[in-house]
Amino acid sequence: MKKKRKNSKKNSLRYIVYILLLAIFSLSFFIAGVYIGENTNKKSLQKTQNVISMLEKKIKNLSNQLNQNNKKSYNLPSEIEDYETAHKHYKKTKPTVAVTVKLKTKKPKLVIILDDVSFGYQVKAIKHLPFEATPSFFPPTKIHPHTPVYAKEFKDYMVHVPMQALAFAHPEPDTIDTDWSYSQIKQRIDKIKKWFPKAEFINNHTGSKFTADKVEMEKLFRVLKEDNLGFVDSRTTPYSKARDAEKIYHIPFFERNIFLDNKPDINYIQNQLKKAVKIARKRGYAIAIGHPHKTTIEALNESQNILKNVDVITINQLYELKTKNEK
């Protein structure tokens, strides 16, 4: 009986010992796990912080590059880039100067054309200017499909027709090319007329190569005469043959005097505006071309003092005045 009790006590003690050993081993593994986990977490945390730091540097570098690229692209809007390319290309040829026929008016007139109009926010900005600018809309494409709809918001507007440049990296779809036949040009202009039935004038987007080609410009002006459209030469080349074509077909015709936004700088834009006003005072009118960029819109909104001695009118209104003067 005593032996049974002793054996029972021994078994109980063994059981307790096993439990204690198991508990110790479990606790040891737990502590070891925590210790290892802390070290692993510290290492993981450090690695994560290093990765985040590296990504932040990359994002900062990319952001700086993007800002620089935006400034570069703004510094040279398409027409101005095209003009500079043409000027270098034909450097041995004597350039022509824009002719502004004198216009007798009580107060000088200034037409401010804003090219490349494509989107709703640009339309809104132009409509909020303190004077009536003349928007020139791109023909519709997949990128800007709603330009004919936006044009309906204006009484007077123009169509900004893409024409072949000497060298331009991003031509618009269906840019009128120097190897186009008369019928191809006719088909393109007829389509534009259907999209923009109230348009009375078009002007060229880029076009340093096309507008310098006398034969092609005569084809274009023949089409414009048939479609009852006038032409404003954006003068993306100082060697444009638009004036020669006008002498043959006698369509409503004007030439750009000043580019406003060669640089994304308010002071620069306003100085260009002052030059345009000076021409208007001397000749009776002037035509300035800009783009609906944020800086340009801001500069124009802050130029009421510069424009106080001229009437800012649309291209259609200028043509009406010119017609009256010629009678």
C-alpha positions as CSV (number, residue, x, y, z in Angstrom):
1,M,0.0,0.0,0.0
2,K,2.9,2.3,0.9
3,K,4.7,1.4,-2.3
4,K,1.6,2.3,-4.4
5,R,1.4,5.7,-2.6
6,K,5.2,6.3,-3.2
7,N,4.8,5.4,-6.9
8,S,1.8,7.6,-7.2
9,K,3.7,10.6,-5.7
10,K,6.7,9.9,-8.0
11,N,4.3,9.9,-11.0
12,S,2.7,13.1,-9.9
13,L,6.1,14.7,-9.4
14,R,7.3,13.5,-12.9
15,Y,4.1,14.9,-14.4
16,I,4.7,18.3,-12.7
17,V,8.3,18.3,-13.8
18,Y,7.3,17.5,-17.4
19,I,4.8,20.4,-17.3
20,L,7.4,22.8,-15.8
21,L,10.0,21.7,-18.4
22,L,7.5,22.2,-21.1
23,A,6.5,25.6,-19.8
24,I,10.2,26.6,-19.5
25,F,10.9,25.4,-23.1
26,S,7.8,27.2,-24.3
27,L,8.8,30.4,-22.5
28,S,12.4,30.1,-23.8
29,F,11.2,29.8,-27.4
30,F,8.8,32.7,-26.9
31,I,11.5,34.9,-25.5
32,A,13.9,33.9,-28.2
33,G,11.2,34.5,-30.8
34,V,10.5,38.0,-29.4
35,Y,14.2,38.8,-29.3
36,I,14.7,37.6,-32.9
37,G,11.5,39.3,-34.0
38,E,12.6,42.6,-32.5
39,N,15.9,42.4,-34.3
40,T,14.1,41.3,-37.6
41,N,11.6,44.1,-37.2
42,K,14.3,46.6,-36.6
43,K,16.2,45.4,-39.7
44,S,12.9,45.4,-41.7
45,L,12.0,48.8,-40.5
46,Q,15.4,50.2,-41.4
47,K,15.2,48.6,-44.9
48,T,11.7,50.1,-45.3
49,Q,12.9,53.6,-44.3
50,N,15.9,53.3,-46.7
51,V,13.5,52.4,-49.5
52,I,11.1,55.2,-48.7
53,S,14.0,57.7,-48.5
54,M,15.3,56.5,-51.9
55,L,11.8,56.7,-53.5
56,E,11.3,60.3,-52.1
57,K,14.6,61.3,-53.8
58,K,13.5,59.8,-57.1
59,I,10.1,61.4,-56.9
60,K,11.8,64.8,-56.1
61,N,14.1,64.4,-59.1
62,L,11.3,63.4,-61.4
63,S,9.2,66.4,-60.2
64,N,12.1,68.7,-60.9
65,Q,12.6,67.2,-64.4
66,L,8.9,67.5,-65.1
67,N,8.9,71.2,-64.0
68,Q,11.9,71.9,-66.2
69,N,10.2,70.1,-69.2
70,N,7.0,72.1,-68.7
71,K,8.9,75.3,-68.7
72,K,10.8,74.4,-71.8
73,S,7.5,73.4,-73.6
74,Y,5.9,76.6,-72.5
75,N,8.9,78.8,-73.5
76,L,8.4,77.7,-77.1
77,P,4.7,77.3,-78.1
78,S,4.3,75.5,-81.4
79,E,4.0,78.6,-83.6
80,I,7.1,80.3,-82.0
81,E,9.2,77.2,-82.2
82,D,8.2,76.8,-85.9
83,Y,9.1,80.5,-86.6
84,E,12.6,80.1,-85.0
85,T,13.2,76.9,-87.0
86,A,12.2,78.6,-90.3
87,H,14.4,81.6,-89.5
88,K,17.4,79.4,-89.1
89,H,16.5,77.3,-92.2
90,Y,16.2,80.3,-94.5
91,K,18.9,82.4,-92.9
92,K,20.5,83.4,-96.3
93,T,17.1,84.6,-97.7
94,K,15.9,88.1,-97.0
95,P,12.8,87.8,-94.7
96,T,9.5,89.7,-95.3
97,V,8.0,92.0,-92.8
98,A,4.3,91.8,-91.8
99,V,2.3,94.6,-93.5
100,T,-0.4,96.4,-91.6
101,V,-2.5,98.5,-93.9
102,K,-3.3,101.9,-92.3
103,L,-6.8,102.0,-90.9
104,K,-8.5,105.3,-90.1
105,T,-10.3,105.1,-86.8
106,K,-11.0,107.4,-83.9
107,K,-9.3,105.0,-81.5
108,P,-6.6,102.4,-82.4
109,K,-7.8,98.8,-82.7
110,L,-6.1,95.7,-81.3
111,V,-7.0,92.0,-82.1
112,I,-5.8,89.5,-79.6
113,I,-6.0,86.0,-81.0
114,L,-5.5,83.0,-78.7
115,D,-4.4,79.9,-80.6
116,D,-4.6,76.2,-79.7
117,V,-8.0,76.4,-77.9
118,S,-9.0,72.8,-77.3
119,F,-10.6,72.4,-73.8
120,G,-13.4,73.7,-71.6
121,Y,-11.2,75.3,-69.0
122,Q,-9.5,77.3,-71.7
123,V,-12.9,78.5,-73.0
124,K,-13.9,79.5,-69.5
125,A,-10.6,81.5,-69.0
126,I,-11.0,83.3,-72.3
127,K,-14.7,84.2,-71.6
128,H,-13.6,85.8,-68.3
129,L,-11.1,88.2,-69.8
130,P,-12.0,91.9,-69.4
131,F,-12.1,92.3,-73.2
132,E,-13.3,90.3,-76.2
133,A,-10.4,88.1,-77.4
134,T,-10.6,85.9,-80.5
135,P,-10.2,82.2,-79.8
136,S,-8.8,80.0,-82.5
137,F,-10.0,76.4,-82.2
138,F,-8.3,73.3,-83.3
139,P,-10.3,71.0,-85.6
140,P,-11.7,68.1,-83.5
141,T,-9.5,65.0,-82.8
142,K,-9.5,62.1,-80.4
143,I,-7.6,64.2,-77.9
144,H,-9.8,67.3,-78.2
145,P,-13.1,66.1,-79.8
146,H,-15.4,68.9,-78.5
147,T,-13.9,72.0,-80.1
148,P,-16.9,72.6,-82.5
149,V,-19.2,72.6,-79.4
150,Y,-17.0,75.0,-77.5
151,A,-16.9,77.4,-80.5
152,K,-20.7,77.8,-80.2
153,E,-20.1,79.8,-77.0
154,F,-18.5,82.6,-79.0
155,K,-20.1,85.0,-81.5
156,D,-16.7,85.5,-83.2
157,Y,-14.0,82.8,-83.4
158,M,-11.5,81.3,-85.8
159,V,-10.3,77.8,-86.7
160,H,-6.6,77.0,-86.1
161,V,-5.7,74.7,-89.0
162,P,-2.6,72.6,-88.7
163,M,-0.2,73.0,-91.6
164,Q,3.2,71.3,-92.3
165,A,6.2,72.6,-90.4
166,L,9.9,72.3,-91.4
167,A,10.5,70.3,-88.3
168,F,7.9,69.7,-85.5
169,A,7.9,66.7,-83.3
170,H,4.1,66.6,-82.6
171,P,2.0,67.4,-85.7
172,E,-1.7,67.3,-85.3
173,P,-3.8,64.6,-87.2
174,D,-4.6,65.6,-90.8
175,T,-2.0,68.3,-90.9
176,I,-2.2,69.9,-94.4
177,D,0.9,68.8,-96.2
178,T,2.9,70.3,-99.1
179,D,2.3,67.1,-101.2
180,W,-1.5,67.4,-100.9
181,S,-3.5,67.9,-104.1
182,Y,-6.0,70.7,-104.5
183,S,-8.9,68.1,-104.0
184,Q,-7.3,66.9,-100.7
185,I,-7.0,70.5,-99.4
186,K,-10.6,71.2,-100.6
187,Q,-11.9,68.1,-98.7
188,R,-10.1,69.1,-95.5
189,I,-11.3,72.8,-95.6
190,D,-14.9,71.7,-96.5
191,K,-15.0,69.4,-93.5
192,I,-13.7,72.2,-91.2
193,K,-16.4,74.5,-92.6
194,K,-19.0,71.9,-91.7
195,W,-17.6,71.6,-88.2
196,F,-17.4,75.4,-87.7
197,P,-20.2,76.9,-89.9
198,K,-20.0,80.4,-88.4
199,A,-16.2,80.7,-88.8
200,E,-15.1,83.6,-91.1
201,F,-11.4,83.2,-90.8
202,I,-8.8,80.4,-90.3
203,N,-5.2,80.8,-89.3
204,N,-2.3,78.4,-89.5
205,H,-1.0,76.2,-86.7
206,T,2.7,75.7,-87.4
207,G,3.0,75.7,-91.2
208,S,6.6,77.0,-91.7
209,K,7.0,74.7,-94.7
210,F,3.5,74.8,-96.1
211,T,3.1,78.6,-96.0
212,A,6.5,79.2,-97.6
213,D,5.4,77.2,-100.6
214,K,3.8,79.5,-103.2
215,V,2.1,76.8,-105.2
216,E,0.5,75.2,-102.1
217,M,-0.6,78.5,-100.8
218,E,-2.3,79.3,-104.1
219,K,-4.2,76.0,-103.8
220,L,-5.3,76.8,-100.3
221,F,-6.4,80.4,-101.1
222,R,-8.4,79.1,-104.1
223,V,-10.2,76.7,-101.7
224,L,-10.7,79.5,-99.1
225,K,-12.3,81.8,-101.7
226,E,-14.7,79.0,-102.7
227,D,-15.6,78.3,-99.1
228,N,-16.0,82.1,-98.3
229,L,-13.2,82.0,-95.7
230,G,-10.5,84.6,-94.9
231,F,-6.9,83.9,-93.8
232,V,-4.9,85.3,-90.9
233,D,-1.2,84.5,-91.5
234,S,0.2,83.4,-88.1
235,R,3.6,84.1,-89.8
236,T,5.3,81.0,-88.4
237,T,8.0,81.7,-91.1
238,P,9.3,85.1,-92.2
239,Y,9.2,83.7,-95.7
240,S,5.4,83.2,-96.0
241,K,3.9,83.3,-99.5
242,A,0.4,84.1,-98.1
243,R,0.6,87.7,-99.3
244,D,1.5,86.5,-102.9
245,A,-1.5,84.2,-102.9
246,E,-3.8,86.9,-101.6
247,K,-2.9,89.1,-104.6
248,I,-4.3,86.4,-106.9
249,Y,-7.5,85.4,-105.0
250,H,-8.3,88.6,-103.0
251,I,-9.8,86.9,-100.0
252,P,-10.1,88.6,-96.6
253,F,-6.5,88.6,-95.3
254,F,-4.4,89.8,-92.3
255,E,-1.0,89.1,-90.9
256,R,0.1,88.6,-87.3
257,N,2.3,91.5,-86.0
258,I,3.3,90.3,-82.5
259,F,3.7,87.0,-80.7
260,L,2.8,87.6,-77.0
261,D,4.0,84.6,-75.0
262,N,7.5,83.6,-76.3
263,K,8.4,83.3,-72.6
264,P,6.2,82.3,-69.6
265,D,6.7,85.6,-67.9
266,I,4.0,88.2,-67.1
267,N,6.4,91.1,-67.6
268,Y,7.6,89.8,-71.0
269,I,4.0,89.2,-72.2
270,Q,2.9,92.7,-71.1
271,N,5.9,94.2,-72.9
272,Q,4.9,92.4,-76.1
273,L,1.4,93.7,-75.6
274,K,2.9,97.3,-75.4
275,K,4.7,96.7,-78.7
276,A,1.3,95.6,-80.2
277,V,-0.4,98.8,-78.9
278,K,2.4,100.9,-80.3
279,I,1.9,99.4,-83.8
280,A,-1.9,99.9,-83.4
281,R,-1.4,103.6,-82.6
282,K,0.9,104.1,-85.6
283,R,-1.1,102.0,-88.2
284,G,-4.7,102.1,-86.8
285,Y,-4.7,98.4,-85.8
286,A,-2.5,95.5,-84.9
287,I,-2.9,91.7,-84.5
288,A,-1.2,89.9,-81.5
289,I,-1.2,86.1,-81.1
290,G,-0.9,84.3,-77.8
291,H,-2.0,81.0,-76.3
292,P,-4.5,80.2,-73.5
293,H,-1.7,79.3,-71.0
294,K,-2.1,80.2,-67.4
295,T,0.6,82.9,-67.4
296,T,-0.7,84.4,-70.6
297,I,-4.3,84.6,-69.2
298,E,-3.0,86.1,-66.0
299,A,-0.9,88.7,-67.8
300,L,-3.9,89.7,-70.0
301,N,-6.2,90.0,-67.0
302,E,-3.7,92.4,-65.4
303,S,-3.2,94.6,-68.6
304,Q,-6.2,96.9,-68.5
305,N,-3.9,99.9,-68.0
306,I,-1.8,98.9,-71.1
307,L,-5.0,98.6,-73.2
308,K,-6.8,101.7,-72.0
309,N,-6.0,103.7,-75.1
310,V,-7.0,101.0,-77.6
311,D,-10.2,99.1,-78.5
312,V,-9.7,95.3,-78.3
313,I,-11.9,93.9,-81.0
314,T,-12.4,90.5,-82.7
315,I,-10.9,89.6,-86.1
316,N,-14.5,89.8,-87.7
317,Q,-15.0,93.3,-86.3
318,L,-11.6,94.3,-87.7
319,Y,-12.6,93.0,-91.2
320,E,-15.9,95.0,-91.0
321,L,-14.0,98.2,-90.2
322,K,-11.5,97.6,-93.0
323,T,-14.3,97.0,-95.5
324,K,-15.9,100.3,-94.5
325,N,-12.6,102.1,-94.8
326,E,-12.2,100.8,-98.3
327,K,-15.6,102.0,-99.6
